[in-house]
């Protein structure tokens, strides 16, 4: 497939203005304060009012930055989805879609391996908190929407054709393998690298 099949390169984005930088700073402070409180008290026992007080803003102001308490934890997942889509699009054209997905997931694997115990602690919180599990599932569904078009392009099929189920089947299965691998990583207390667990899970569907 030629390079002309790829979307045209977009102009470089303008650097964020002062308003956007201030907003990003406040969001970062909220996430850091919330993380500290969640680690000390647990997710369910930490209130939005406590988080707002830690940052020095009102409850109403906090909700202008994050729609829910769950979004403070999971708000970054949409950006992760965009980065995954970028990694996938950058994979070699002749690479099998399944392998391209695995290589793109290295972004997540490396994050968890570098974060170590902190990542394990967060994943345990996700697994133990029903509201976080539900929101996490919603976010991962959005990842499907970001990844399927590139897999469809590689397979030379239309992502909008309802009967073309292969791209969605591949992406959904790969994401399920990622979830299985991270769940196993928590269960074994990090004894086995998440990358190895992901390789095992994805290989199980190709044997």
PyMOL CGO cylinders between C-alpha atoms (Angstrom):
from pymol import cmd
from pymol.cgo import CYLINDER

trace = [
    CYLINDER, 0.00, 0.00, 0.00, 1.44, 3.39, -0.94, 0.3, 1, 1, 1, 1, 1, 1,
    CYLINDER, 1.44, 3.39, -0.94, 1.98, 6.34, 1.34, 0.3, 1, 1, 1, 1, 1, 1,
    CYLINDER, 1.98, 6.34, 1.34, -0.73, 8.17, -0.60, 0.3, 1, 1, 1, 1, 1, 1,
    CYLINDER, -0.73, 8.17, -0.60, -3.29, 5.95, 1.15, 0.3, 1, 1, 1, 1, 1, 1,
    CYLINDER, -3.29, 5.95, 1.15, -2.48, 7.65, 4.44, 0.3, 1, 1, 1, 1, 1, 1,
    CYLINDER, -2.48, 7.65, 4.44, -4.35, 10.77, 5.53, 0.3, 1, 1, 1, 1, 1, 1,
    CYLINDER, -4.35, 10.77, 5.53, -2.68, 14.02, 4.48, 0.3, 1, 1, 1, 1, 1, 1,
    CYLINDER, -2.68, 14.02, 4.48, -0.34, 15.59, 7.01, 0.3, 1, 1, 1, 1, 1, 1,
    CYLINDER, -0.34, 15.59, 7.01, -2.04, 18.26, 9.09, 0.3, 1, 1, 1, 1, 1, 1,
    CYLINDER, -2.04, 18.26, 9.09, -0.38, 21.63, 9.82, 0.3, 1, 1, 1, 1, 1, 1,
    CYLINDER, -0.38, 21.63, 9.82, 1.49, 21.80, 13.11, 0.3, 1, 1, 1, 1, 1, 1,
    CYLINDER, 1.49, 21.80, 13.11, -0.79, 22.79, 15.98, 0.3, 1, 1, 1, 1, 1, 1,
    CYLINDER, -0.79, 22.79, 15.98, -0.32, 26.20, 17.53, 0.3, 1, 1, 1, 1, 1, 1,
    CYLINDER, -0.32, 26.20, 17.53, 1.22, 26.21, 21.02, 0.3, 1, 1, 1, 1, 1, 1,
    CYLINDER, 1.22, 26.21, 21.02, -1.40, 26.50, 23.78, 0.3, 1, 1, 1, 1, 1, 1,
    CYLINDER, -1.40, 26.50, 23.78, -2.25, 29.98, 24.97, 0.3, 1, 1, 1, 1, 1, 1,
    CYLINDER, -2.25, 29.98, 24.97, -2.12, 31.30, 28.52, 0.3, 1, 1, 1, 1, 1, 1,
    CYLINDER, -2.12, 31.30, 28.52, -5.68, 30.22, 29.30, 0.3, 1, 1, 1, 1, 1, 1,
    CYLINDER, -5.68, 30.22, 29.30, -5.03, 26.66, 28.16, 0.3, 1, 1, 1, 1, 1, 1,
    CYLINDER, -5.03, 26.66, 28.16, -1.76, 26.49, 30.10, 0.3, 1, 1, 1, 1, 1, 1,
    CYLINDER, -1.76, 26.49, 30.10, -3.45, 27.72, 33.27, 0.3, 1, 1, 1, 1, 1, 1,
    CYLINDER, -3.45, 27.72, 33.27, -6.22, 25.19, 32.81, 0.3, 1, 1, 1, 1, 1, 1,
    CYLINDER, -6.22, 25.19, 32.81, -3.68, 22.40, 32.34, 0.3, 1, 1, 1, 1, 1, 1,
    CYLINDER, -3.68, 22.40, 32.34, -1.84, 23.51, 35.50, 0.3, 1, 1, 1, 1, 1, 1,
    CYLINDER, -1.84, 23.51, 35.50, -5.00, 23.41, 37.61, 0.3, 1, 1, 1, 1, 1, 1,
    CYLINDER, -5.00, 23.41, 37.61, -5.97, 20.01, 36.20, 0.3, 1, 1, 1, 1, 1, 1,
    CYLINDER, -5.97, 20.01, 36.20, -2.51, 18.68, 37.08, 0.3, 1, 1, 1, 1, 1, 1,
    CYLINDER, -2.51, 18.68, 37.08, -2.79, 20.03, 40.63, 0.3, 1, 1, 1, 1, 1, 1,
    CYLINDER, -2.79, 20.03, 40.63, -6.23, 18.43, 41.05, 0.3, 1, 1, 1, 1, 1, 1,
    CYLINDER, -6.23, 18.43, 41.05, -4.96, 15.05, 39.83, 0.3, 1, 1, 1, 1, 1, 1,
    CYLINDER, -4.96, 15.05, 39.83, -1.94, 15.19, 42.14, 0.3, 1, 1, 1, 1, 1, 1,
    CYLINDER, -1.94, 15.19, 42.14, -4.04, 16.15, 45.17, 0.3, 1, 1, 1, 1, 1, 1,
    CYLINDER, -4.04, 16.15, 45.17, -6.66, 13.52, 44.39, 0.3, 1, 1, 1, 1, 1, 1,
    CYLINDER, -6.66, 13.52, 44.39, -4.01, 10.85, 43.92, 0.3, 1, 1, 1, 1, 1, 1,
    CYLINDER, -4.01, 10.85, 43.92, -2.51, 11.62, 47.31, 0.3, 1, 1, 1, 1, 1, 1,
    CYLINDER, -2.51, 11.62, 47.31, -5.90, 11.48, 49.02, 0.3, 1, 1, 1, 1, 1, 1,
    CYLINDER, -5.90, 11.48, 49.02, -6.94, 8.31, 47.20, 0.3, 1, 1, 1, 1, 1, 1,
    CYLINDER, -6.94, 8.31, 47.20, -3.71, 6.62, 48.31, 0.3, 1, 1, 1, 1, 1, 1,
    CYLINDER, -3.71, 6.62, 48.31, -4.20, 7.75, 51.91, 0.3, 1, 1, 1, 1, 1, 1,
    CYLINDER, -4.20, 7.75, 51.91, -7.95, 7.20, 52.29, 0.3, 1, 1, 1, 1, 1, 1,
    CYLINDER, -7.95, 7.20, 52.29, -9.13, 5.09, 49.39, 0.3, 1, 1, 1, 1, 1, 1,
    CYLINDER, -9.13, 5.09, 49.39, -11.19, 6.23, 46.40, 0.3, 1, 1, 1, 1, 1, 1,
    CYLINDER, -11.19, 6.23, 46.40, -14.66, 5.82, 47.91, 0.3, 1, 1, 1, 1, 1, 1,
    CYLINDER, -14.66, 5.82, 47.91, -13.78, 7.56, 51.19, 0.3, 1, 1, 1, 1, 1, 1,
    CYLINDER, -13.78, 7.56, 51.19, -12.31, 10.60, 49.45, 0.3, 1, 1, 1, 1, 1, 1,
    CYLINDER, -12.31, 10.60, 49.45, -14.86, 13.32, 48.69, 0.3, 1, 1, 1, 1, 1, 1,
    CYLINDER, -14.86, 13.32, 48.69, -14.85, 15.89, 45.90, 0.3, 1, 1, 1, 1, 1, 1,
    CYLINDER, -14.85, 15.89, 45.90, -14.99, 18.61, 48.57, 0.3, 1, 1, 1, 1, 1, 1,
    CYLINDER, -14.99, 18.61, 48.57, -11.77, 17.31, 50.11, 0.3, 1, 1, 1, 1, 1, 1,
    CYLINDER, -11.77, 17.31, 50.11, -10.01, 17.32, 46.76, 0.3, 1, 1, 1, 1, 1, 1,
    CYLINDER, -10.01, 17.32, 46.76, -11.20, 20.85, 45.97, 0.3, 1, 1, 1, 1, 1, 1,
    CYLINDER, -11.20, 20.85, 45.97, -10.05, 22.08, 49.38, 0.3, 1, 1, 1, 1, 1, 1,
    CYLINDER, -10.05, 22.08, 49.38, -6.59, 20.58, 48.85, 0.3, 1, 1, 1, 1, 1, 1,
    CYLINDER, -6.59, 20.58, 48.85, -6.20, 22.58, 45.63, 0.3, 1, 1, 1, 1, 1, 1,
    CYLINDER, -6.20, 22.58, 45.63, -7.86, 25.72, 46.97, 0.3, 1, 1, 1, 1, 1, 1,
    CYLINDER, -7.86, 25.72, 46.97, -10.78, 25.85, 44.57, 0.3, 1, 1, 1, 1, 1, 1,
    CYLINDER, -10.78, 25.85, 44.57, -14.51, 25.43, 45.00, 0.3, 1, 1, 1, 1, 1, 1,
    CYLINDER, -14.51, 25.43, 45.00, -16.44, 22.24, 44.35, 0.3, 1, 1, 1, 1, 1, 1,
    CYLINDER, -16.44, 22.24, 44.35, -18.16, 23.97, 41.41, 0.3, 1, 1, 1, 1, 1, 1,
    CYLINDER, -18.16, 23.97, 41.41, -14.80, 24.99, 39.94, 0.3, 1, 1, 1, 1, 1, 1,
    CYLINDER, -14.80, 24.99, 39.94, -13.49, 21.45, 40.22, 0.3, 1, 1, 1, 1, 1, 1,
    CYLINDER, -13.49, 21.45, 40.22, -16.47, 20.18, 38.24, 0.3, 1, 1, 1, 1, 1, 1,
    CYLINDER, -16.47, 20.18, 38.24, -15.61, 22.63, 35.47, 0.3, 1, 1, 1, 1, 1, 1,
    CYLINDER, -15.61, 22.63, 35.47, -12.34, 20.74, 35.05, 0.3, 1, 1, 1, 1, 1, 1,
    CYLINDER, -12.34, 20.74, 35.05, -13.63, 17.21, 35.65, 0.3, 1, 1, 1, 1, 1, 1,
    CYLINDER, -13.63, 17.21, 35.65, -17.18, 16.00, 35.12, 0.3, 1, 1, 1, 1, 1, 1,
    CYLINDER, -17.18, 16.00, 35.12, -17.03, 13.36, 37.86, 0.3, 1, 1, 1, 1, 1, 1,
    CYLINDER, -17.03, 13.36, 37.86, -14.68, 12.13, 40.56, 0.3, 1, 1, 1, 1, 1, 1,
    CYLINDER, -14.68, 12.13, 40.56, -13.97, 9.12, 38.33, 0.3, 1, 1, 1, 1, 1, 1,
    CYLINDER, -13.97, 9.12, 38.33, -12.81, 11.44, 35.56, 0.3, 1, 1, 1, 1, 1, 1,
    CYLINDER, -12.81, 11.44, 35.56, -10.03, 12.75, 37.79, 0.3, 1, 1, 1, 1, 1, 1,
    CYLINDER, -10.03, 12.75, 37.79, -8.56, 9.26, 37.66, 0.3, 1, 1, 1, 1, 1, 1,
    CYLINDER, -8.56, 9.26, 37.66, -9.52, 8.30, 34.12, 0.3, 1, 1, 1, 1, 1, 1,
    CYLINDER, -9.52, 8.30, 34.12, -9.60, 11.62, 32.30, 0.3, 1, 1, 1, 1, 1, 1,
    CYLINDER, -9.60, 11.62, 32.30, -6.20, 11.00, 30.75, 0.3, 1, 1, 1, 1, 1, 1,
    CYLINDER, -6.20, 11.00, 30.75, -7.34, 7.82, 29.02, 0.3, 1, 1, 1, 1, 1, 1,
    CYLINDER, -7.34, 7.82, 29.02, -8.74, 9.71, 26.04, 0.3, 1, 1, 1, 1, 1, 1,
    CYLINDER, -8.74, 9.71, 26.04, -5.31, 11.17, 25.41, 0.3, 1, 1, 1, 1, 1, 1,
    CYLINDER, -5.31, 11.17, 25.41, -3.81, 7.69, 25.77, 0.3, 1, 1, 1, 1, 1, 1,
    CYLINDER, -3.81, 7.69, 25.77, -6.22, 6.51, 23.09, 0.3, 1, 1, 1, 1, 1, 1,
    CYLINDER, -6.22, 6.51, 23.09, -5.04, 9.23, 20.72, 0.3, 1, 1, 1, 1, 1, 1,
    CYLINDER, -5.04, 9.23, 20.72, -1.42, 8.31, 21.39, 0.3, 1, 1, 1, 1, 1, 1,
    CYLINDER, -1.42, 8.31, 21.39, -2.20, 4.65, 20.75, 0.3, 1, 1, 1, 1, 1, 1,
    CYLINDER, -2.20, 4.65, 20.75, -3.80, 5.57, 17.43, 0.3, 1, 1, 1, 1, 1, 1,
    CYLINDER, -3.80, 5.57, 17.43, -0.67, 7.56, 16.53, 0.3, 1, 1, 1, 1, 1, 1,
    CYLINDER, -0.67, 7.56, 16.53, 1.59, 4.63, 17.45, 0.3, 1, 1, 1, 1, 1, 1,
    CYLINDER, 1.59, 4.63, 17.45, -0.54, 2.25, 15.41, 0.3, 1, 1, 1, 1, 1, 1,
    CYLINDER, -0.54, 2.25, 15.41, -0.49, 4.49, 12.34, 0.3, 1, 1, 1, 1, 1, 1,
    CYLINDER, -0.49, 4.49, 12.34, 3.30, 4.70, 12.59, 0.3, 1, 1, 1, 1, 1, 1,
    CYLINDER, 3.30, 4.70, 12.59, 3.80, 0.93, 12.39, 0.3, 1, 1, 1, 1, 1, 1,
    CYLINDER, 3.80, 0.93, 12.39, 5.28, -0.50, 9.16, 0.3, 1, 1, 1, 1, 1, 1,
    CYLINDER, 5.28, -0.50, 9.16, 2.79, -0.92, 6.34, 0.3, 1, 1, 1, 1, 1, 1,
    CYLINDER, 2.79, -0.92, 6.34, 3.67, -4.59, 5.79, 0.3, 1, 1, 1, 1, 1, 1,
    CYLINDER, 3.67, -4.59, 5.79, 3.18, -5.50, 9.47, 0.3, 1, 1, 1, 1, 1, 1,
    CYLINDER, 3.18, -5.50, 9.47, 0.21, -7.74, 10.21, 0.3, 1, 1, 1, 1, 1, 1,
    CYLINDER, 0.21, -7.74, 10.21, -2.59, -5.76, 11.93, 0.3, 1, 1, 1, 1, 1, 1,
    CYLINDER, -2.59, -5.76, 11.93, -2.46, -8.02, 14.99, 0.3, 1, 1, 1, 1, 1, 1,
    CYLINDER, -2.46, -8.02, 14.99, 1.27, -7.48, 15.39, 0.3, 1, 1, 1, 1, 1, 1,
    CYLINDER, 1.27, -7.48, 15.39, 0.86, -3.75, 14.76, 0.3, 1, 1, 1, 1, 1, 1,
    CYLINDER, 0.86, -3.75, 14.76, -1.66, -3.58, 17.61, 0.3, 1, 1, 1, 1, 1, 1,
    CYLINDER, -1.66, -3.58, 17.61, 0.70, -5.44, 19.92, 0.3, 1, 1, 1, 1, 1, 1,
    CYLINDER, 0.70, -5.44, 19.92, 3.56, -3.08, 19.10, 0.3, 1, 1, 1, 1, 1, 1,
    CYLINDER, 3.56, -3.08, 19.10, 1.32, -0.04, 19.59, 0.3, 1, 1, 1, 1, 1, 1,
    CYLINDER, 1.32, -0.04, 19.59, 0.32, -1.37, 23.03, 0.3, 1, 1, 1, 1, 1, 1,
    CYLINDER, 0.32, -1.37, 23.03, 3.98, -1.15, 24.03, 0.3, 1, 1, 1, 1, 1, 1,
    CYLINDER, 3.98, -1.15, 24.03, 3.15, 2.43, 24.97, 0.3, 1, 1, 1, 1, 1, 1,
    CYLINDER, 3.15, 2.43, 24.97, 0.91, 1.15, 27.77, 0.3, 1, 1, 1, 1, 1, 1,
    CYLINDER, 0.91, 1.15, 27.77, 3.21, -1.72, 28.70, 0.3, 1, 1, 1, 1, 1, 1,
    CYLINDER, 3.21, -1.72, 28.70, 6.18, 0.59, 29.20, 0.3, 1, 1, 1, 1, 1, 1,
    CYLINDER, 6.18, 0.59, 29.20, 4.13, 3.02, 31.28, 0.3, 1, 1, 1, 1, 1, 1,
    CYLINDER, 4.13, 3.02, 31.28, 3.05, 0.28, 33.69, 0.3, 1, 1, 1, 1, 1, 1,
    CYLINDER, 3.05, 0.28, 33.69, 6.51, -1.25, 33.89, 0.3, 1, 1, 1, 1, 1, 1,
    CYLINDER, 6.51, -1.25, 33.89, 8.11, 2.12, 34.66, 0.3, 1, 1, 1, 1, 1, 1,
    CYLINDER, 8.11, 2.12, 34.66, 5.41, 3.12, 37.16, 0.3, 1, 1, 1, 1, 1, 1,
    CYLINDER, 5.41, 3.12, 37.16, 5.75, -0.22, 38.96, 0.3, 1, 1, 1, 1, 1, 1,
    CYLINDER, 5.75, -0.22, 38.96, 4.06, -0.30, 42.37, 0.3, 1, 1, 1, 1, 1, 1,
    CYLINDER, 4.06, -0.30, 42.37, 2.17, 2.93, 41.73, 0.3, 1, 1, 1, 1, 1, 1,
    CYLINDER, 2.17, 2.93, 41.73, 0.57, 1.42, 38.62, 0.3, 1, 1, 1, 1, 1, 1,
    CYLINDER, 0.57, 1.42, 38.62, -0.24, -1.77, 40.51, 0.3, 1, 1, 1, 1, 1, 1,
    CYLINDER, -0.24, -1.77, 40.51, -1.89, 0.28, 43.24, 0.3, 1, 1, 1, 1, 1, 1,
    CYLINDER, -1.89, 0.28, 43.24, -4.03, 2.19, 40.73, 0.3, 1, 1, 1, 1, 1, 1,
    CYLINDER, -4.03, 2.19, 40.73, -5.06, -0.98, 38.92, 0.3, 1, 1, 1, 1, 1, 1,
    CYLINDER, -5.06, -0.98, 38.92, -6.11, -2.54, 42.21, 0.3, 1, 1, 1, 1, 1, 1,
    CYLINDER, -6.11, -2.54, 42.21, -8.24, 0.54, 42.87, 0.3, 1, 1, 1, 1, 1, 1,
    CYLINDER, -8.24, 0.54, 42.87, -9.87, 0.16, 39.44, 0.3, 1, 1, 1, 1, 1, 1,
    CYLINDER, -9.87, 0.16, 39.44, -10.67, -3.49, 40.04, 0.3, 1, 1, 1, 1, 1, 1,
    CYLINDER, -10.67, -3.49, 40.04, -12.10, -2.85, 43.51, 0.3, 1, 1, 1, 1, 1, 1,
    CYLINDER, -12.10, -2.85, 43.51, -14.25, 0.17, 42.60, 0.3, 1, 1, 1, 1, 1, 1,
    CYLINDER, -14.25, 0.17, 42.60, -17.35, -0.57, 40.47, 0.3, 1, 1, 1, 1, 1, 1,
    CYLINDER, -17.35, -0.57, 40.47, -17.80, 3.05, 39.36, 0.3, 1, 1, 1, 1, 1, 1,
    CYLINDER, -17.80, 3.05, 39.36, -14.21, 3.19, 38.13, 0.3, 1, 1, 1, 1, 1, 1,
    CYLINDER, -14.21, 3.19, 38.13, -14.56, -0.12, 36.29, 0.3, 1, 1, 1, 1, 1, 1,
    CYLINDER, -14.56, -0.12, 36.29, -17.64, 1.17, 34.50, 0.3, 1, 1, 1, 1, 1, 1,
    CYLINDER, -17.64, 1.17, 34.50, -16.00, 4.46, 33.49, 0.3, 1, 1, 1, 1, 1, 1,
    CYLINDER, -16.00, 4.46, 33.49, -12.83, 2.66, 32.45, 0.3, 1, 1, 1, 1, 1, 1,
    CYLINDER, -12.83, 2.66, 32.45, -14.89, 0.43, 30.16, 0.3, 1, 1, 1, 1, 1, 1,
    CYLINDER, -14.89, 0.43, 30.16, -16.51, 3.50, 28.57, 0.3, 1, 1, 1, 1, 1, 1,
    CYLINDER, -16.51, 3.50, 28.57, -13.10, 5.04, 27.93, 0.3, 1, 1, 1, 1, 1, 1,
    CYLINDER, -13.10, 5.04, 27.93, -11.78, 1.86, 26.34, 0.3, 1, 1, 1, 1, 1, 1,
    CYLINDER, -11.78, 1.86, 26.34, -14.77, 1.77, 24.02, 0.3, 1, 1, 1, 1, 1, 1,
    CYLINDER, -14.77, 1.77, 24.02, -13.61, 5.17, 22.79, 0.3, 1, 1, 1, 1, 1, 1,
    CYLINDER, -13.61, 5.17, 22.79, -10.19, 3.61, 22.10, 0.3, 1, 1, 1, 1, 1, 1,
    CYLINDER, -10.19, 3.61, 22.10, -11.90, 1.16, 19.76, 0.3, 1, 1, 1, 1, 1, 1,
    CYLINDER, -11.90, 1.16, 19.76, -13.29, 4.04, 17.76, 0.3, 1, 1, 1, 1, 1, 1,
    CYLINDER, -13.29, 4.04, 17.76, -9.80, 5.53, 17.46, 0.3, 1, 1, 1, 1, 1, 1,
    CYLINDER, -9.80, 5.53, 17.46, -8.03, 2.30, 16.46, 0.3, 1, 1, 1, 1, 1, 1,
    CYLINDER, -8.03, 2.30, 16.46, -10.54, 0.62, 14.14, 0.3, 1, 1, 1, 1, 1, 1,
    CYLINDER, -10.54, 0.62, 14.14, -10.16, 3.07, 11.21, 0.3, 1, 1, 1, 1, 1, 1,
    CYLINDER, -10.16, 3.07, 11.21, -6.41, 2.39, 10.94, 0.3, 1, 1, 1, 1, 1, 1,
    CYLINDER, -6.41, 2.39, 10.94, -6.90, -1.38, 11.09, 0.3, 1, 1, 1, 1, 1, 1,
    CYLINDER, -6.90, -1.38, 11.09, -9.63, -1.09, 8.44, 0.3, 1, 1, 1, 1, 1, 1,
    CYLINDER, -9.63, -1.09, 8.44, -7.28, 0.95, 6.26, 0.3, 1, 1, 1, 1, 1, 1,
    CYLINDER, -7.28, 0.95, 6.26, -4.59, -1.70, 6.57, 0.3, 1, 1, 1, 1, 1, 1,
    CYLINDER, -4.59, -1.70, 6.57, -7.11, -4.36, 5.60, 0.3, 1, 1, 1, 1, 1, 1,
    CYLINDER, -7.11, -4.36, 5.60, -8.40, -2.19, 2.73, 0.3, 1, 1, 1, 1, 1, 1,
    CYLINDER, -8.40, -2.19, 2.73, -11.99, -2.30, 3.98, 0.3, 1, 1, 1, 1, 1, 1,
    CYLINDER, -11.99, -2.30, 3.98, -14.43, 0.40, 4.99, 0.3, 1, 1, 1, 1, 1, 1,
    CYLINDER, -14.43, 0.40, 4.99, -14.75, 0.99, 8.75, 0.3, 1, 1, 1, 1, 1, 1,
    CYLINDER, -14.75, 0.99, 8.75, -18.28, 2.27, 8.15, 0.3, 1, 1, 1, 1, 1, 1,
    CYLINDER, -18.28, 2.27, 8.15, -19.56, -0.91, 6.50, 0.3, 1, 1, 1, 1, 1, 1,
    CYLINDER, -19.56, -0.91, 6.50, -21.60, -2.82, 9.14, 0.3, 1, 1, 1, 1, 1, 1,
    CYLINDER, -21.60, -2.82, 9.14, -20.76, -6.24, 7.69, 0.3, 1, 1, 1, 1, 1, 1,
    CYLINDER, -20.76, -6.24, 7.69, -16.99, -5.61, 7.75, 0.3, 1, 1, 1, 1, 1, 1,
    CYLINDER, -16.99, -5.61, 7.75, -16.51, -7.02, 11.23, 0.3, 1, 1, 1, 1, 1, 1,
    CYLINDER, -16.51, -7.02, 11.23, -12.82, -7.93, 11.02, 0.3, 1, 1, 1, 1, 1, 1,
    CYLINDER, -12.82, -7.93, 11.02, -11.32, -4.56, 12.05, 0.3, 1, 1, 1, 1, 1, 1,
    CYLINDER, -11.32, -4.56, 12.05, -13.53, -4.26, 15.13, 0.3, 1, 1, 1, 1, 1, 1,
    CYLINDER, -13.53, -4.26, 15.13, -13.01, -7.93, 16.00, 0.3, 1, 1, 1, 1, 1, 1,
    CYLINDER, -13.01, -7.93, 16.00, -9.23, -7.49, 15.91, 0.3, 1, 1, 1, 1, 1, 1,
    CYLINDER, -9.23, -7.49, 15.91, -9.22, -4.28, 17.96, 0.3, 1, 1, 1, 1, 1, 1,
    CYLINDER, -9.22, -4.28, 17.96, -11.75, -5.50, 20.53, 0.3, 1, 1, 1, 1, 1, 1,
    CYLINDER, -11.75, -5.50, 20.53, -9.88, -8.79, 20.95, 0.3, 1, 1, 1, 1, 1, 1,
    CYLINDER, -9.88, -8.79, 20.95, -6.53, -7.04, 21.34, 0.3, 1, 1, 1, 1, 1, 1,
    CYLINDER, -6.53, -7.04, 21.34, -7.94, -4.67, 23.97, 0.3, 1, 1, 1, 1, 1, 1,
    CYLINDER, -7.94, -4.67, 23.97, -9.46, -7.65, 25.79, 0.3, 1, 1, 1, 1, 1, 1,
    CYLINDER, -9.46, -7.65, 25.79, -6.02, -9.28, 25.82, 0.3, 1, 1, 1, 1, 1, 1,
    CYLINDER, -6.02, -9.28, 25.82, -4.54, -6.09, 27.24, 0.3, 1, 1, 1, 1, 1, 1,
    CYLINDER, -4.54, -6.09, 27.24, -7.12, -6.08, 30.02, 0.3, 1, 1, 1, 1, 1, 1,
    CYLINDER, -7.12, -6.08, 30.02, -6.48, -9.76, 30.76, 0.3, 1, 1, 1, 1, 1, 1,
    CYLINDER, -6.48, -9.76, 30.76, -2.73, -9.15, 30.92, 0.3, 1, 1, 1, 1, 1, 1,
    CYLINDER, -2.73, -9.15, 30.92, -3.02, -6.20, 33.31, 0.3, 1, 1, 1, 1, 1, 1,
    CYLINDER, -3.02, -6.20, 33.31, -5.48, -8.11, 35.50, 0.3, 1, 1, 1, 1, 1, 1,
    CYLINDER, -5.48, -8.11, 35.50, -3.01, -11.00, 35.69, 0.3, 1, 1, 1, 1, 1, 1,
    CYLINDER, -3.01, -11.00, 35.69, -0.20, -8.54, 36.47, 0.3, 1, 1, 1, 1, 1, 1,
    CYLINDER, -0.20, -8.54, 36.47, -2.12, -7.29, 39.50, 0.3, 1, 1, 1, 1, 1, 1,
    CYLINDER, -2.12, -7.29, 39.50, -3.04, -10.83, 40.57, 0.3, 1, 1, 1, 1, 1, 1,
    CYLINDER, -3.04, -10.83, 40.57, 0.62, -11.96, 40.56, 0.3, 1, 1, 1, 1, 1, 1,
    CYLINDER, 0.62, -11.96, 40.56, 1.70, -8.76, 42.37, 0.3, 1, 1, 1, 1, 1, 1,
    CYLINDER, 1.70, -8.76, 42.37, 3.96, -7.75, 39.48, 0.3, 1, 1, 1, 1, 1, 1,
    CYLINDER, 3.96, -7.75, 39.48, 5.96, -10.99, 39.56, 0.3, 1, 1, 1, 1, 1, 1,
    CYLINDER, 5.96, -10.99, 39.56, 5.70, -11.31, 35.75, 0.3, 1, 1, 1, 1, 1, 1,
    CYLINDER, 5.70, -11.31, 35.75, 6.26, -8.37, 33.40, 0.3, 1, 1, 1, 1, 1, 1,
    CYLINDER, 6.26, -8.37, 33.40, 3.03, -7.01, 31.84, 0.3, 1, 1, 1, 1, 1, 1,
    CYLINDER, 3.03, -7.01, 31.84, 4.62, -7.20, 28.39, 0.3, 1, 1, 1, 1, 1, 1,
    CYLINDER, 4.62, -7.20, 28.39, 5.21, -10.93, 28.80, 0.3, 1, 1, 1, 1, 1, 1,
    CYLINDER, 5.21, -10.93, 28.80, 1.64, -11.44, 30.00, 0.3, 1, 1, 1, 1, 1, 1,
    CYLINDER, 1.64, -11.44, 30.00, 0.31, -9.48, 27.04, 0.3, 1, 1, 1, 1, 1, 1,
    CYLINDER, 0.31, -9.48, 27.04, 2.39, -11.57, 24.64, 0.3, 1, 1, 1, 1, 1, 1,
    CYLINDER, 2.39, -11.57, 24.64, 0.96, -14.74, 26.17, 0.3, 1, 1, 1, 1, 1, 1,
    CYLINDER, 0.96, -14.74, 26.17, -2.61, -13.46, 25.94, 0.3, 1, 1, 1, 1, 1, 1,
    CYLINDER, -2.61, -13.46, 25.94, -2.35, -12.28, 22.33, 0.3, 1, 1, 1, 1, 1, 1,
    CYLINDER, -2.35, -12.28, 22.33, -0.47, -15.41, 21.27, 0.3, 1, 1, 1, 1, 1, 1,
    CYLINDER, -0.47, -15.41, 21.27, -3.28, -17.57, 22.69, 0.3, 1, 1, 1, 1, 1, 1,
    CYLINDER, -3.28, -17.57, 22.69, -5.60, -16.22, 19.98, 0.3, 1, 1, 1, 1, 1, 1,
    CYLINDER, -5.60, -16.22, 19.98, -3.22, -17.03, 17.13, 0.3, 1, 1, 1, 1, 1, 1,
    CYLINDER, -3.22, -17.03, 17.13, -2.21, -20.58, 18.03, 0.3, 1, 1, 1, 1, 1, 1,
]
cmd.load_cgo(trace, "trace")
